[in-house]
Amino acid sequence: MEAVFFLASRAGARGVASSDDLPDDAAASPLRMQDPSPLAGLAHLLGVGRRPRPLRDATCRSFPVWDLGGELAARIAGLGDAEIDDLAEAWQKHDETGLDADLYELAECLADLRDALQRGGPDEALFALLEERVG
């Protein structure tokens, strides 16, 4: 599966059934992962108390959307370049079995998320659409 990260209002995120429904461009390049556990791993590494949780489960017409939470988003938004590199390395080591991404992809994803969060509006939150891709 791919985690497609995006910013939206909570109401807007509930209406996202696939990446075709994103309100704007994705906040970062999608990351391949076997299951949602790397999202919880990222929260753990950032010292976030509330773990990401499903905002909406999958249905026959939609993929699940996970709410990453305000605290996790704020921590990512405040990362410096060196912290991003260190976090990417720790994330890769922490989630050896769940992530299918190299160190560069993880660092690029975190930097893109940081930049998107810094540009985002006050009513936007960070979400991940867990989309199965064929091929």
C-alpha positions as CSV (number, residue, x, y, z in Angstrom):
1,M,0.0,0.0,0.0
2,E,1.0,3.6,-0.4
3,A,0.6,6.3,2.3
4,V,-0.5,9.4,0.5
5,F,-0.1,12.4,2.8
6,F,-2.4,15.4,2.5
7,L,-3.6,18.5,4.2
8,A,-7.4,19.1,4.6
9,S,-10.1,20.0,7.0
10,R,-11.5,17.1,8.9
11,A,-14.7,17.2,7.0
12,G,-12.8,17.4,3.7
13,A,-10.6,14.5,4.6
14,R,-13.7,12.3,5.3
15,G,-14.7,12.7,1.7
16,V,-11.3,11.5,0.3
17,A,-11.9,8.0,-1.1
18,S,-8.8,7.8,-3.3
19,S,-5.9,10.0,-4.4
20,D,-8.2,11.3,-7.2
21,D,-10.3,13.0,-4.5
22,L,-7.5,15.0,-2.7
23,P,-8.5,18.6,-2.1
24,D,-5.0,19.8,-3.3
25,D,-1.8,18.1,-4.4
26,A,-0.4,15.6,-2.0
27,A,1.8,17.1,0.8
28,A,4.6,14.7,-0.1
29,S,5.5,11.8,-2.4
30,P,3.7,8.6,-1.4
31,L,5.6,6.1,0.8
32,R,5.2,2.4,0.3
33,M,4.4,0.5,3.5
34,Q,3.1,-2.9,4.4
35,D,0.6,-1.6,7.0
36,P,-0.1,1.6,9.0
37,S,2.5,0.7,11.7
38,P,5.2,3.1,10.3
39,L,2.8,6.0,11.1
40,A,2.7,4.9,14.7
41,G,6.5,4.5,14.6
42,L,6.9,8.1,13.4
43,A,4.7,9.4,16.2
44,H,6.7,7.4,18.7
45,L,10.1,8.7,17.4
46,L,8.7,12.3,17.7
47,G,7.6,11.7,21.2
48,V,3.9,12.3,20.4
49,G,1.4,11.0,23.0
50,R,-1.5,10.5,20.7
51,R,-0.9,8.0,18.0
52,P,-2.3,8.3,14.5
53,R,-5.7,6.7,14.2
54,P,-8.2,5.9,11.5
55,L,-10.4,8.9,10.6
56,R,-12.4,6.7,8.3
57,D,-12.1,3.0,7.7
58,A,-12.1,1.5,4.2
59,T,-15.3,0.7,2.5
60,C,-16.1,-1.0,-0.8
61,R,-15.7,2.4,-2.5
62,S,-12.9,4.0,-0.5
63,F,-9.5,3.5,1.1
64,P,-8.9,4.2,4.8
65,V,-7.8,7.7,5.8
66,W,-5.7,8.1,9.0
67,D,-5.6,11.3,11.1
68,L,-2.0,11.9,12.1
69,G,-2.9,14.5,14.8
70,G,-2.0,18.0,15.5
71,E,0.9,17.3,17.8
72,L,2.6,15.1,15.2
73,A,2.0,17.7,12.5
74,A,3.4,20.5,14.7
75,R,6.5,18.5,15.5
76,I,7.2,17.8,11.8
77,A,6.5,21.5,10.9
78,G,9.2,22.5,13.4
79,L,12.0,20.2,12.1
80,G,15.3,21.6,10.9
81,D,17.2,20.0,8.0
82,A,19.6,18.1,10.2
83,E,16.7,16.9,12.4
84,I,15.0,15.6,9.3
85,D,18.0,13.6,8.3
86,D,18.3,12.1,11.8
87,L,14.6,11.4,12.0
88,A,14.6,9.7,8.6
89,E,17.4,7.4,9.7
90,A,15.8,6.6,13.0
91,W,12.4,6.0,11.2
92,Q,14.0,3.6,8.8
93,K,15.7,1.6,11.6
94,H,12.6,1.7,13.8
95,D,10.3,0.3,11.1
96,E,12.6,-2.1,9.2
97,T,9.7,-4.4,8.2
98,G,6.9,-1.9,7.6
99,L,8.5,0.7,5.3
100,D,9.5,0.1,1.7
101,A,11.5,3.3,1.3
102,D,15.2,4.2,1.3
103,L,16.7,6.9,3.5
104,Y,16.6,9.5,0.8
105,E,12.9,8.9,0.2
106,L,12.1,9.2,3.9
107,A,14.1,12.4,4.3
108,E,12.5,13.9,1.2
109,C,9.0,12.9,2.4
110,L,9.6,14.5,5.8
111,A,11.0,17.7,4.3
112,D,8.0,17.9,1.9
113,L,5.6,17.4,4.8
114,R,7.4,20.1,6.9
115,D,7.2,22.6,4.0
116,A,3.5,21.8,3.3
117,L,2.6,22.1,7.0
118,Q,4.3,25.5,7.2
119,R,2.3,26.7,4.2
120,G,-1.0,25.1,5.3
121,G,-3.9,27.0,6.7
122,P,-5.1,27.1,10.3
123,D,-8.1,24.8,9.6
124,E,-6.0,22.1,7.9
125,A,-4.8,18.9,9.5
126,L,-2.4,16.2,8.3
127,F,-3.8,12.9,7.0
128,A,-2.6,9.8,5.3
129,L,-4.7,8.0,2.7
130,L,-3.6,4.3,2.7
131,E,-4.2,3.4,-0.9
132,E,-3.6,0.0,-2.6
133,R,-2.0,0.4,-6.0
134,V,-2.2,-2.2,-8.7
135,G,1.1,-2.9,-10.5
